[in-house]
Amino acid sequence: QAAIRSVHDRSIKAKEQRLLMLHHAAQCSSKKSNYSSLCERVYCSKMIKLWSHLNDCKDNSCQFKSCFSSRSILTHYHKCDSNLCRVFSPIRLGLVKLSEDHKATST
C-alpha cells in the first residue's frame, strides 16, 4: 500500500508542477518578444508552445506532446471546487498570489 501511495503522490506532484508551468507560460513576458530566450526557466518555451496549442485544440486523440494530459489537468483545475482536493487545493492559493504578484510587477 505504501508503494501505491508513493505512485499516487508522484502523480499529484506532476499535475501540480504541470499546472504551475502552464500558469507561468500563460503569463510569461517572453511571449511578448516572440518566444525569444528572455525567460530563464528551462521549460518556458516548450510550455508556451503547449499553452498556445491548448488554446485551440479540442482533439481527444491529439498527438501533440502533453496536450491531452494538460487539458485534463486544466479541466480538473477549472471544475474542481473541493477544498479537500489533494491535487489543486494546496496550490490554488499560491496561484492566486502568483497572479497578484505578476499583475503588480507588470504594471
VMD Tcl script that draws the C-alpha trace (Angstrom):
set ca {
  {0.00 0.00 0.00}
  {2.94 2.33 0.60}
  {4.09 1.78 -2.99}
  {0.65 2.71 -4.32}
  {0.62 5.87 -2.18}
  {4.08 6.77 -3.46}
  {2.96 6.45 -7.10}
  {-0.18 8.46 -6.33}
  {1.85 11.18 -4.57}
  {4.22 11.42 -7.56}
  {1.22 11.73 -9.88}
  {-0.21 14.54 -7.77}
  {3.14 16.32 -7.71}
  {3.47 16.00 -11.51}
  {0.00 17.50 -12.01}
  {0.81 20.37 -9.65}
  {4.07 21.05 -11.48}
  {2.40 20.96 -14.90}
  {-0.28 23.38 -13.76}
  {2.31 25.77 -12.35}
  {4.39 25.59 -15.54}
  {1.33 26.26 -17.71}
  {0.36 29.12 -15.43}
  {3.81 30.61 -15.90}
  {3.65 30.10 -19.68}
  {0.29 31.84 -19.89}
  {1.74 34.93 -18.25}
  {5.42 34.91 -19.24}
  {6.69 38.16 -20.68}
  {8.86 36.29 -23.21}
  {5.66 35.71 -25.26}
  {5.65 39.42 -25.98}
  {9.10 39.12 -27.57}
  {8.07 36.34 -29.95}
  {9.30 33.47 -27.74}
  {12.88 34.66 -27.55}
  {15.01 33.21 -24.82}
  {14.42 36.06 -22.40}
  {12.93 33.78 -19.77}
  {15.47 31.87 -17.70}
  {13.13 28.98 -16.94}
  {14.27 25.94 -18.89}
  {10.76 24.67 -19.57}
  {9.24 28.01 -20.55}
  {9.49 27.98 -24.36}
  {8.07 24.44 -24.56}
  {5.24 25.33 -22.18}
  {4.42 28.50 -24.12}
  {4.10 26.42 -27.29}
  {1.95 23.88 -25.43}
  {-0.20 26.67 -23.95}
  {-0.72 28.18 -27.42}
  {-1.66 24.77 -28.78}
  {-4.07 24.10 -25.91}
  {-6.00 27.28 -26.64}
  {-7.19 25.86 -29.97}
  {-7.04 22.07 -29.67}
  {-10.20 20.08 -28.97}
  {-8.98 16.75 -30.38}
  {-9.18 13.96 -27.78}
  {-6.77 11.93 -29.91}
  {-4.27 14.75 -30.32}
  {-0.67 13.60 -30.61}
  {0.89 16.94 -29.63}
  {3.18 16.15 -26.69}
  {1.37 16.58 -23.36}
  {-1.76 18.04 -24.97}
  {-4.38 15.63 -23.68}
  {-2.90 15.28 -20.19}
  {-2.56 19.05 -19.87}
  {-6.14 19.63 -20.98}
  {-7.27 17.05 -18.42}
  {-5.33 18.81 -15.67}
  {-6.71 22.21 -16.66}
  {-10.26 20.89 -16.88}
  {-9.97 19.37 -13.41}
  {-8.49 22.61 -12.06}
  {-11.27 24.78 -13.50}
  {-14.10 22.47 -12.43}
  {-12.78 21.41 -9.04}
  {-14.09 23.38 -6.10}
  {-13.24 20.94 -3.34}
  {-11.11 22.21 -0.50}
  {-10.15 18.57 0.04}
  {-8.71 18.07 -3.46}
  {-5.18 16.73 -2.97}
  {-4.13 17.93 -6.40}
  {-5.19 21.56 -6.50}
  {-6.28 22.87 -3.12}
  {-2.66 23.14 -1.85}
  {-1.63 25.33 -4.78}
  {-4.84 27.23 -5.54}
  {-3.98 29.98 -3.06}
  {-0.42 30.02 -4.32}
  {-1.59 30.65 -7.89}
  {-3.81 33.49 -6.75}
  {-0.82 35.05 -5.04}
  {1.39 34.50 -8.12}
  {-1.22 36.20 -10.32}
  {-1.46 39.12 -7.95}
  {2.33 39.43 -7.78}
  {2.61 39.23 -11.58}
  {-0.01 41.94 -12.06}
  {1.75 44.15 -9.53}
  {5.12 43.81 -11.26}
  {3.83 44.15 -14.84}
  {2.01 47.46 -14.31}
}
mol new
graphics top color blue
foreach p $ca { graphics top sphere $p radius 0.5 }
foreach p [lrange $ca 0 end-1] q [lrange $ca 1 end] { graphics top cylinder $p $q radius 0.2 }
display resetview
